[in-house]
């Protein structure tokens, strides 16, 4: 999922450099959502692992 977020971020940067602002904003928004989803799932998995370990 982090790979997808990075991919959308790169697409947003390239689109911004080429002047496609609408595509850039959309790709950046998708990248942000995927990144936050990755963080939430990572923290849930980490907490589950720590609780199961002890």
N, CA, C, O and CB atoms as a CASP TS submission, in Angstrom:
PFRMAT TS
TARGET T0000
AUTHOR 0000-0000-0000
METHOD Language model
MODEL 1
PARENT N/A
ATOM      1  N   UNK     1       0.814  -1.180   0.000  1.00  0.00           N
ATOM      2  CA  UNK     1       0.000   0.000   0.000  1.00  0.00           C
ATOM      3  C   UNK     1       0.869   1.259   0.000  1.00  0.00           C
ATOM      4  O   UNK     1       0.532   2.276  -0.607  1.00  0.00           O
ATOM      5  CB  UNK     1      -0.933  -0.011   1.195  1.00  0.00           C
ATOM      6  N   UNK     2       1.983   1.155   0.693  1.00  0.00           N
ATOM      7  CA  UNK     2       2.895   2.292   0.705  1.00  0.00           C
ATOM      8  C   UNK     2       3.474   2.526  -0.692  1.00  0.00           C
ATOM      9  O   UNK     2       3.730   3.664  -1.086  1.00  0.00           O
ATOM     10  CB  UNK     2       4.028   2.065   1.726  1.00  0.00           C
ATOM     11  N   UNK     3       3.674   1.440  -1.429  1.00  0.00           N
ATOM     12  CA  UNK     3       4.159   1.555  -2.799  1.00  0.00           C
ATOM     13  C   UNK     3       3.159   2.284  -3.684  1.00  0.00           C
ATOM     14  O   UNK     3       3.540   3.098  -4.524  1.00  0.00           O
ATOM     15  CB  UNK     3       4.452   0.179  -3.371  1.00  0.00           C
ATOM     16  N   UNK     4       1.867   1.985  -3.489  1.00  0.00           N
ATOM     17  CA  UNK     4       0.830   2.667  -4.267  1.00  0.00           C
ATOM     18  C   UNK     4       0.790   4.150  -3.921  1.00  0.00           C
ATOM     19  O   UNK     4       0.644   4.989  -4.809  1.00  0.00           O
ATOM     20  CB  UNK     4      -0.549   2.025  -4.017  1.00  0.00           C
ATOM     21  N   UNK     5       0.918   4.478  -2.651  1.00  0.00           N
ATOM     22  CA  UNK     5       0.917   5.879  -2.239  1.00  0.00           C
ATOM     23  C   UNK     5       2.094   6.625  -2.853  1.00  0.00           C
ATOM     24  O   UNK     5       1.953   7.756  -3.317  1.00  0.00           O
ATOM     25  CB  UNK     5       0.960   5.991  -0.711  1.00  0.00           C
ATOM     26  N   UNK     6       3.253   5.981  -2.851  1.00  0.00           N
ATOM     27  CA  UNK     6       4.428   6.603  -3.458  1.00  0.00           C
ATOM     28  C   UNK     6       4.241   6.773  -4.965  1.00  0.00           C
ATOM     29  O   UNK     6       4.643   7.786  -5.535  1.00  0.00           O
ATOM     30  CB  UNK     6       5.683   5.765  -3.172  1.00  0.00           C
ATOM     31  N   UNK     7       3.635   5.788  -5.596  1.00  0.00           N
ATOM     32  CA  UNK     7       3.364   5.887  -7.033  1.00  0.00           C
ATOM     33  C   UNK     7       2.436   7.041  -7.373  1.00  0.00           C
ATOM     34  O   UNK     7       2.687   7.780  -8.324  1.00  0.00           O
ATOM     35  CB  UNK     7       2.764   4.596  -7.537  1.00  0.00           C
ATOM     36  N   UNK     8       1.359   7.201  -6.599  1.00  0.00           N
ATOM     37  CA  UNK     8       0.444   8.317  -6.836  1.00  0.00           C
ATOM     38  C   UNK     8       1.113   9.648  -6.539  1.00  0.00           C
ATOM     39  O   UNK     8       0.820  10.646  -7.197  1.00  0.00           O
ATOM     40  CB  UNK     8      -0.814   8.164  -5.988  1.00  0.00           C
ATOM     41  N   UNK     9       2.004   9.678  -5.561  1.00  0.00           N
ATOM     42  CA  UNK     9       2.736  10.911  -5.255  1.00  0.00           C
ATOM     43  C   UNK     9       3.638  11.302  -6.423  1.00  0.00           C
ATOM     44  O   UNK     9       3.731  12.476  -6.782  1.00  0.00           O
ATOM     45  CB  UNK     9       3.574  10.740  -3.968  1.00  0.00           C
ATOM     46  N   UNK    10       4.296  10.315  -7.007  1.00  0.00           N
ATOM     47  CA  UNK    10       5.164  10.597  -8.163  1.00  0.00           C
ATOM     48  C   UNK    10       4.334  11.068  -9.352  1.00  0.00           C
ATOM     49  O   UNK    10       4.736  11.986 -10.068  1.00  0.00           O
ATOM     50  CB  UNK    10       5.984   9.342  -8.551  1.00  0.00           C
ATOM     51  N   UNK    11       3.174  10.441  -9.563  1.00  0.00           N
ATOM     52  CA  UNK    11       2.276  10.883 -10.641  1.00  0.00           C
ATOM     53  C   UNK    11       1.832  12.322 -10.387  1.00  0.00           C
ATOM     54  O   UNK    11       1.760  13.123 -11.320  1.00  0.00           O
ATOM     55  CB  UNK    11       1.036   9.944 -10.751  1.00  0.00           C
ATOM     56  N   UNK    12       1.537  12.652  -9.134  1.00  0.00           N
ATOM     57  CA  UNK    12       1.124  14.016  -8.803  1.00  0.00           C
ATOM     58  C   UNK    12       2.241  15.012  -9.078  1.00  0.00           C
ATOM     59  O   UNK    12       1.989  16.101  -9.593  1.00  0.00           O
ATOM     60  CB  UNK    12       0.697  14.103  -7.339  1.00  0.00           C
ATOM     61  N   UNK    13       3.477  14.646  -8.737  1.00  0.00           N
ATOM     62  CA  UNK    13       4.601  15.551  -9.000  1.00  0.00           C
ATOM     63  C   UNK    13       4.814  15.767 -10.495  1.00  0.00           C
ATOM     64  O   UNK    13       5.026  16.894 -10.942  1.00  0.00           O
ATOM     65  CB  UNK    13       5.879  15.003  -8.369  1.00  0.00           C
ATOM     66  N   UNK    14       4.758  14.697 -11.255  1.00  0.00           N
ATOM     67  CA  UNK    14       4.952  14.823 -12.704  1.00  0.00           C
ATOM     68  C   UNK    14       3.827  15.637 -13.327  1.00  0.00           C
ATOM     69  O   UNK    14       4.075  16.490 -14.180  1.00  0.00           O
ATOM     70  CB  UNK    14       5.029  13.434 -13.366  1.00  0.00           C
ATOM     71  N   UNK    15       2.590  15.378 -12.905  1.00  0.00           N
ATOM     72  CA  UNK    15       1.459  16.131 -13.437  1.00  0.00           C
ATOM     73  C   UNK    15       1.573  17.613 -13.072  1.00  0.00           C
ATOM     74  O   UNK    15       1.230  18.479 -13.876  1.00  0.00           O
ATOM     75  CB  UNK    15       0.136  15.552 -12.911  1.00  0.00           C
ATOM     76  N   UNK    16       2.049  17.900 -11.872  1.00  0.00           N
ATOM     77  CA  UNK    16       2.216  19.301 -11.461  1.00  0.00           C
ATOM     78  C   UNK    16       3.289  19.988 -12.295  1.00  0.00           C
ATOM     79  O   UNK    16       3.144  21.150 -12.672  1.00  0.00           O
ATOM     80  CB  UNK    16       2.575  19.388  -9.968  1.00  0.00           C
ATOM     81  N   UNK    17       4.365  19.265 -12.580  1.00  0.00           N
ATOM     82  CA  UNK    17       5.430  19.858 -13.398  1.00  0.00           C
ATOM     83  C   UNK    17       4.966  20.134 -14.822  1.00  0.00           C
ATOM     84  O   UNK    17       5.412  21.093 -15.451  1.00  0.00           O
ATOM     85  CB  UNK    17       6.648  18.940 -13.424  1.00  0.00           C
ATOM     86  N   UNK    18       4.072  19.294 -15.328  1.00  0.00           N
ATOM     87  CA  UNK    18       3.580  19.471 -16.690  1.00  0.00           C
ATOM     88  C   UNK    18       2.383  20.413 -16.782  1.00  0.00           C
ATOM     89  O   UNK    18       1.927  20.737 -17.878  1.00  0.00           O
ATOM     90  CB  UNK    18       3.210  18.140 -17.267  1.00  0.00           C
ATOM     91  N   UNK    19       1.876  20.851 -15.630  1.00  0.00           N
ATOM     92  CA  UNK    19       0.802  21.831 -15.625  1.00  0.00           C
ATOM     93  C   UNK    19      -0.590  21.247 -15.541  1.00  0.00           C
ATOM     94  O   UNK    19      -1.562  21.989 -15.683  1.00  0.00           O
ATOM     95  CB  UNK    19       0.896  22.655 -16.828  1.00  0.00           C
ATOM     96  N   UNK    20      -0.732  19.970 -15.320  1.00  0.00           N
ATOM     97  CA  UNK    20      -2.044  19.350 -15.188  1.00  0.00           C
ATOM     98  C   UNK    20      -2.466  19.418 -13.708  1.00  0.00           C
ATOM     99  O   UNK    20      -2.296  18.459 -12.956  1.00  0.00           O
ATOM    100  CB  UNK    20      -2.021  17.861 -15.707  1.00  0.00           C
ATOM    101  N   UNK    21      -3.009  20.554 -13.319  1.00  0.00           N
ATOM    102  CA  UNK    21      -3.284  20.769 -11.897  1.00  0.00           C
ATOM    103  C   UNK    21      -4.402  19.880 -11.381  1.00  0.00           C
ATOM    104  O   UNK    21      -4.331  19.417 -10.243  1.00  0.00           O
ATOM    105  CB  UNK    21      -3.637  22.216 -11.650  1.00  0.00           C
ATOM    106  N   UNK    22      -5.425  19.628 -12.175  1.00  0.00           N
ATOM    107  CA  UNK    22      -6.537  18.794 -11.725  1.00  0.00           C
ATOM    108  C   UNK    22      -6.088  17.376 -11.443  1.00  0.00           C
ATOM    109  O   UNK    22      -6.446  16.798 -10.417  1.00  0.00           O
ATOM    110  CB  UNK    22      -7.647  18.785 -12.759  1.00  0.00           C
ATOM    111  N   UNK    23      -5.303  16.813 -12.352  1.00  0.00           N
ATOM    112  CA  UNK    23      -4.787  15.459 -12.160  1.00  0.00           C
ATOM    113  C   UNK    23      -3.821  15.434 -10.985  1.00  0.00           C
ATOM    114  O   UNK    23      -3.795  14.473 -10.216  1.00  0.00           O
ATOM    115  CB  UNK    23      -4.091  14.950 -13.440  1.00  0.00           C
ATOM    116  N   UNK    24      -3.036  16.478 -10.847  1.00  0.00           N
ATOM    117  CA  UNK    24      -2.071  16.555  -9.749  1.00  0.00           C
ATOM    118  C   UNK    24      -2.770  16.566  -8.393  1.00  0.00           C
ATOM    119  O   UNK    24      -2.353  15.864  -7.471  1.00  0.00           O
ATOM    120  CB  UNK    24      -1.199  17.804  -9.896  1.00  0.00           C
ATOM    121  N   UNK    25      -3.821  17.352  -8.271  1.00  0.00           N
ATOM    122  CA  UNK    25      -4.555  17.440  -7.002  1.00  0.00           C
ATOM    123  C   UNK    25      -5.231  16.106  -6.688  1.00  0.00           C
ATOM    124  O   UNK    25      -5.225  15.660  -5.541  1.00  0.00           O
ATOM    125  CB  UNK    25      -5.608  18.576  -7.057  1.00  0.00           C
ATOM    126  N   UNK    26      -5.808  15.476  -7.698  1.00  0.00           N
ATOM    127  CA  UNK    26      -6.481  14.196  -7.483  1.00  0.00           C
ATOM    128  C   UNK    26      -5.486  13.117  -7.070  1.00  0.00           C
ATOM    129  O   UNK    26      -5.748  12.356  -6.139  1.00  0.00           O
ATOM    130  CB  UNK    26      -7.230  13.767  -8.749  1.00  0.00           C
ATOM    131  N   UNK    27      -4.362  13.046  -7.746  1.00  0.00           N
ATOM    132  CA  UNK    27      -3.350  12.033  -7.418  1.00  0.00           C
ATOM    133  C   UNK    27      -2.760  12.279  -6.035  1.00  0.00           C
ATOM    134  O   UNK    27      -2.497  11.330  -5.297  1.00  0.00           O
ATOM    135  CB  UNK    27      -2.232  12.025  -8.473  1.00  0.00           C
ATOM    136  N   UNK    28      -2.550  13.531  -5.682  1.00  0.00           N
ATOM    137  CA  UNK    28      -2.029  13.841  -4.346  1.00  0.00           C
ATOM    138  C   UNK    28      -3.041  13.472  -3.264  1.00  0.00           C
ATOM    139  O   UNK    28      -2.660  12.989  -2.198  1.00  0.00           O
ATOM    140  CB  UNK    28      -1.669  15.334  -4.242  1.00  0.00           C
ATOM    141  N   UNK    29      -4.310  13.692  -3.529  1.00  0.00           N
ATOM    142  CA  UNK    29      -5.347  13.311  -2.577  1.00  0.00           C
ATOM    143  C   UNK    29      -5.411  11.806  -2.380  1.00  0.00           C
ATOM    144  O   UNK    29      -5.538  11.334  -1.250  1.00  0.00           O
ATOM    145  CB  UNK    29      -6.691  13.825  -3.038  1.00  0.00           C
ATOM    146  N   UNK    30      -5.325  11.051  -3.464  1.00  0.00           N
ATOM    147  CA  UNK    30      -5.320   9.595  -3.368  1.00  0.00           C
ATOM    148  C   UNK    30      -4.085   9.122  -2.619  1.00  0.00           C
ATOM    149  O   UNK    30      -4.173   8.223  -1.783  1.00  0.00           O
ATOM    150  CB  UNK    30      -5.376   8.956  -4.764  1.00  0.00           C
ATOM    151  N   UNK    31      -2.939   9.716  -2.909  1.00  0.00           N
ATOM    152  CA  UNK    31      -1.702   9.338  -2.214  1.00  0.00           C
ATOM    153  C   UNK    31      -1.820   9.610  -0.714  1.00  0.00           C
ATOM    154  O   UNK    31      -1.364   8.807   0.100  1.00  0.00           O
ATOM    155  CB  UNK    31      -0.495  10.106  -2.800  1.00  0.00           C
ATOM    156  N   UNK    32      -2.424  10.728  -0.351  1.00  0.00           N
ATOM    157  CA  UNK    32      -2.583  11.065   1.065  1.00  0.00           C
ATOM    158  C   UNK    32      -3.500  10.062   1.764  1.00  0.00           C
ATOM    159  O   UNK    32      -3.199   9.619   2.872  1.00  0.00           O
ATOM    160  CB  UNK    32      -3.143  12.490   1.218  1.00  0.00           C
ATOM    161  N   UNK    33      -4.612   9.702   1.128  1.00  0.00           N
ATOM    162  CA  UNK    33      -5.539   8.725   1.713  1.00  0.00           C
ATOM    163  C   UNK    33      -4.861   7.378   1.884  1.00  0.00           C
ATOM    164  O   UNK    33      -5.000   6.748   2.932  1.00  0.00           O
ATOM    165  CB  UNK    33      -6.795   8.576   0.840  1.00  0.00           C
ATOM    166  N   UNK    34      -4.129   6.923   0.873  1.00  0.00           N
ATOM    167  CA  UNK    34      -3.444   5.637   0.958  1.00  0.00           C
ATOM    168  C   UNK    34      -2.368   5.649   2.035  1.00  0.00           C
ATOM    169  O   UNK    34      -2.176   4.649   2.727  1.00  0.00           O
ATOM    170  CB  UNK    34      -2.829   5.275  -0.387  1.00  0.00           C
ATOM    171  N   UNK    35      -1.667   6.761   2.186  1.00  0.00           N
ATOM    172  CA  UNK    35      -0.635   6.854   3.205  1.00  0.00           C
ATOM    173  C   UNK    35      -1.235   6.778   4.605  1.00  0.00           C
ATOM    174  O   UNK    35      -0.713   6.072   5.468  1.00  0.00           O
ATOM    175  CB  UNK    35       0.155   8.146   3.040  1.00  0.00           C
ATOM    176  N   UNK    36      -2.335   7.506   4.834  1.00  0.00           N
ATOM    177  CA  UNK    36      -2.970   7.457   6.148  1.00  0.00           C
ATOM    178  C   UNK    36      -3.551   6.071   6.427  1.00  0.00           C
ATOM    179  O   UNK    36      -3.494   5.590   7.559  1.00  0.00           O
ATOM    180  CB  UNK    36      -4.070   8.520   6.246  1.00  0.00           C
ATOM    181  N   UNK    37      -4.102   5.437   5.409  1.00  0.00           N
ATOM    182  CA  UNK    37      -4.612   4.083   5.574  1.00  0.00           C
ATOM    183  C   UNK    37      -3.481   3.122   5.912  1.00  0.00           C
ATOM    184  O   UNK    37      -3.643   2.234   6.749  1.00  0.00           O
ATOM    185  CB  UNK    37      -5.338   3.624   4.307  1.00  0.00           C
ATOM    186  N   UNK    38      -2.336   3.301   5.260  1.00  0.00           N
ATOM    187  CA  UNK    38      -1.164   2.491   5.586  1.00  0.00           C
ATOM    188  C   UNK    38      -0.749   2.700   7.038  1.00  0.00           C
ATOM    189  O   UNK    38      -0.474   1.727   7.742  1.00  0.00           O
ATOM    190  CB  UNK    38       0.002   2.830   4.648  1.00  0.00           C
ATOM    191  N   UNK    39      -0.697   3.938   7.498  1.00  0.00           N
ATOM    192  CA  UNK    39      -0.306   4.221   8.885  1.00  0.00           C
ATOM    193  C   UNK    39      -1.259   3.578   9.882  1.00  0.00           C
ATOM    194  O   UNK    39      -0.823   2.999  10.877  1.00  0.00           O
ATOM    195  CB  UNK    39      -0.252   5.727   9.124  1.00  0.00           C
ATOM    196  N   UNK    40      -2.556   3.676   9.619  1.00  0.00           N
ATOM    197  CA  UNK    40      -3.541   3.095  10.527  1.00  0.00           C
ATOM    198  C   UNK    40      -3.385   1.583  10.583  1.00  0.00           C
ATOM    199  O   UNK    40      -3.357   0.999  11.666  1.00  0.00           O
ATOM    200  CB  UNK    40      -4.965   3.468  10.093  1.00  0.00           C
ATOM    201  N   UNK    41      -3.283   0.945   9.418  1.00  0.00           N
ATOM    202  CA  UNK    41      -3.136  -0.510   9.399  1.00  0.00           C
ATOM    203  C   UNK    41      -1.817  -0.954  10.023  1.00  0.00           C
ATOM    204  O   UNK    41      -1.762  -1.994  10.678  1.00  0.00           O
ATOM    205  CB  UNK    41      -3.231  -1.030   7.970  1.00  0.00           C
ATOM    206  N   UNK    42      -0.765  -0.181   9.827  1.00  0.00           N
ATOM    207  CA  UNK    42       0.519  -0.509  10.438  1.00  0.00           C
ATOM    208  C   UNK    42       0.429  -0.449  11.956  1.00  0.00           C
ATOM    209  O   UNK    42       0.923  -1.343  12.643  1.00  0.00           O
ATOM    210  CB  UNK    42       1.609   0.440   9.936  1.00  0.00           C
ATOM    211  N   UNK    43      -0.199   0.602  12.486  1.00  0.00           N
ATOM    212  CA  UNK    43      -0.318   0.740  13.938  1.00  0.00           C
ATOM    213  C   UNK    43      -1.204  -0.344  14.542  1.00  0.00           C
ATOM    214  O   UNK    43      -0.908  -0.853  15.622  1.00  0.00           O
ATOM    215  CB  UNK    43      -0.873   2.114  14.290  1.00  0.00           C
ATOM    216  N   UNK    44      -2.286  -0.700  13.856  1.00  0.00           N
ATOM    217  CA  UNK    44      -3.156  -1.765  14.350  1.00  0.00           C
ATOM    218  C   UNK    44      -2.395  -3.087  14.379  1.00  0.00           C
ATOM    219  O   UNK    44      -2.491  -3.837  15.351  1.00  0.00           O
ATOM    220  CB  UNK    44      -4.424  -1.889  13.471  1.00  0.00           C
ATOM    221  N   UNK    45      -1.647  -3.373  13.331  1.00  0.00           N
ATOM    222  CA  UNK    45      -0.860  -4.602  13.285  1.00  0.00           C
ATOM    223  C   UNK    45       0.219  -4.604  14.362  1.00  0.00           C
ATOM    224  O   UNK    45       0.448  -5.626  15.010  1.00  0.00           O
ATOM    225  CB  UNK    45      -0.226  -4.776  11.904  1.00  0.00           C
ATOM    226  N   UNK    46       0.876  -3.478  14.554  1.00  0.00           N
ATOM    227  CA  UNK    46       1.915  -3.376  15.574  1.00  0.00           C
ATOM    228  C   UNK    46       1.341  -3.593  16.974  1.00  0.00           C
ATOM    229  O   UNK    46       1.924  -4.312  17.785  1.00  0.00           O
ATOM    230  CB  UNK    46       2.603  -2.011  15.494  1.00  0.00           C
ATOM    231  N   UNK    47       0.207  -2.977  17.249  1.00  0.00           N
ATOM    232  CA  UNK    47      -0.428  -3.142  18.561  1.00  0.00           C
ATOM    233  C   UNK    47      -0.877  -4.590  18.768  1.00  0.00           C
ATOM    234  O   UNK    47      -0.726  -5.132  19.862  1.00  0.00           O
ATOM    235  CB  UNK    47      -1.633  -2.187  18.704  1.00  0.00           C
ATOM    236  N   UNK    48      -1.419  -5.210  17.740  1.00  0.00           N
ATOM    237  CA  UNK    48      -1.815  -6.607  17.847  1.00  0.00           C
ATOM    238  C   UNK    48      -0.644  -7.518  18.115  1.00  0.00           C
ATOM    239  O   UNK    48      -0.739  -8.456  18.907  1.00  0.00           O
ATOM    240  CB  UNK    48      -2.511  -7.042  16.600  1.00  0.00           C
ATOM    241  N   UNK    49       0.463  -7.239  17.451  1.00  0.00           N
ATOM    242  CA  UNK    49       1.669  -8.042  17.671  1.00  0.00           C
ATOM    243  C   UNK    49       2.214  -7.858  19.090  1.00  0.00           C
ATOM    244  O   UNK    49       2.616  -8.826  19.736  1.00  0.00           O
ATOM    245  CB  UNK    49       2.748  -7.669  16.645  1.00  0.00           C
ATOM    246  N   UNK    50       2.223  -6.621  19.565  1.00  0.00           N
ATOM    247  CA  UNK    50       2.734  -6.358  20.906  1.00  0.00           C
ATOM    248  C   UNK    50       1.837  -6.959  21.992  1.00  0.00           C
ATOM    249  O   UNK    50       2.335  -7.456  23.002  1.00  0.00           O
ATOM    250  CB  UNK    50       2.873  -4.861  21.123  1.00  0.00           C
ATOM    251  N   UNK    51       0.516  -6.914  21.786  1.00  0.00           N
ATOM    252  CA  UNK    51      -0.398  -7.479  22.778  1.00  0.00           C
ATOM    253  C   UNK    51      -0.353  -9.002  22.787  1.00  0.00           C
ATOM    254  O   UNK    51      -0.487  -9.622  23.842  1.00  0.00           O
ATOM    255  CB  UNK    51      -1.818  -7.006  22.512  1.00  0.00           C
ATOM    256  N   UNK    52      -0.166  -9.606  21.617  1.00  0.00           N
ATOM    257  CA  UNK    52      -0.101 -11.044  21.546  1.00  0.00           C
ATOM    258  C   UNK    52       1.210 -11.559  22.126  1.00  0.00           C
ATOM    259  O   UNK    52       1.258 -12.659  22.676  1.00  0.00           O
ATOM    260  CB  UNK    52      -0.267 -11.507  20.113  1.00  0.00           C
ATOM    261  N   UNK    53       2.266 -10.774  22.005  1.00  0.00           N
ATOM    262  CA  UNK    53       3.592 -11.187  22.454  1.00  0.00           C
ATOM    263  C   UNK    53       3.686 -11.235  23.978  1.00  0.00           C
ATOM    264  O   UNK    53       4.373 -12.097  24.526  1.00  0.00           O
ATOM    265  CB  UNK    53       4.648 -10.243  21.901  1.00  0.00           C
ATOM    266  N   UNK    54       3.012 -10.331  24.658  1.00  0.00           N
ATOM    267  CA  UNK    54       3.123 -10.260  26.114  1.00  0.00           C
ATOM    268  C   UNK    54       2.087 -11.111  26.825  1.00  0.00           C
ATOM    269  O   UNK    54       2.059 -11.150  28.055  1.00  0.00           O
ATOM    270  CB  UNK    54       2.995  -8.834  26.569  1.00  0.00           C
TER
END
